[in-house]
């Protein structure tokens, strides 16, 4: 059985026919790290959207051009794609066969972002665009703090709009991520959690 199988060597919920995996969640949730590991295990190509969106000097790609870029990426037959970019969820969610939602709390994501900044300050991270050295400012910290109210809520609405709940694995702690990725059997780890906004905490 290959790395996408249901055996001990592959992540739960992933079967050999899964070729397009979307990893979403707050900044600092570990999207790029998980995407890299899934790509390594499965042999699928990793697509870090940050590399495609940002130009040297942290210059953003214009909206219409960005949508065209994302459309071309999701049209490919196989990928493990990570990134937020709520304005393109309508392109990515329908194309994904499996969606991994890293729904970690703010105390974890903000602490990770600060540690990441301390480690990579002034240098490019492996998953970042060329010419975009790691930085941390108040605007980004504010976005992180408001993510449960804004970005997360937008994601849940998009998942609901596209009827994608049955394709979502929602992981809420670092331990759950490790267990899911390692396919360690445990009765306390749901395969798919409820995605009803009214039942989800912040």
Secondary structure as GFF3:
##gff-version 3
##sequence-region A 1 202
A	DSSP	beta_strand	20	25	.	.	.	ID=ss1
A	DSSP	alpha_helix	31	42	.	.	.	ID=ss2
A	DSSP	beta_strand	46	48	.	.	.	ID=ss3
A	DSSP	alpha_helix	49	53	.	.	.	ID=ss4
A	DSSP	beta_strand	54	55	.	.	.	ID=ss5
A	DSSP	beta_strand	59	60	.	.	.	ID=ss6
A	DSSP	alpha_helix	63	74	.	.	.	ID=ss7
A	DSSP	beta_strand	79	82	.	.	.	ID=ss8
A	DSSP	three_ten_helix	86	88	.	.	.	ID=ss9
A	DSSP	alpha_helix	89	95	.	.	.	ID=ss10
A	DSSP	beta_strand	98	102	.	.	.	ID=ss11
A	DSSP	alpha_helix	106	120	.	.	.	ID=ss12
A	DSSP	alpha_helix	138	146	.	.	.	ID=ss13
A	DSSP	alpha_helix	151	161	.	.	.	ID=ss14
A	DSSP	three_ten_helix	165	167	.	.	.	ID=ss15
A	DSSP	beta_strand	168	171	.	.	.	ID=ss16
A	DSSP	alpha_helix	174	182	.	.	.	ID=ss17
A	DSSP	three_ten_helix	197	199	.	.	.	ID=ss18
###
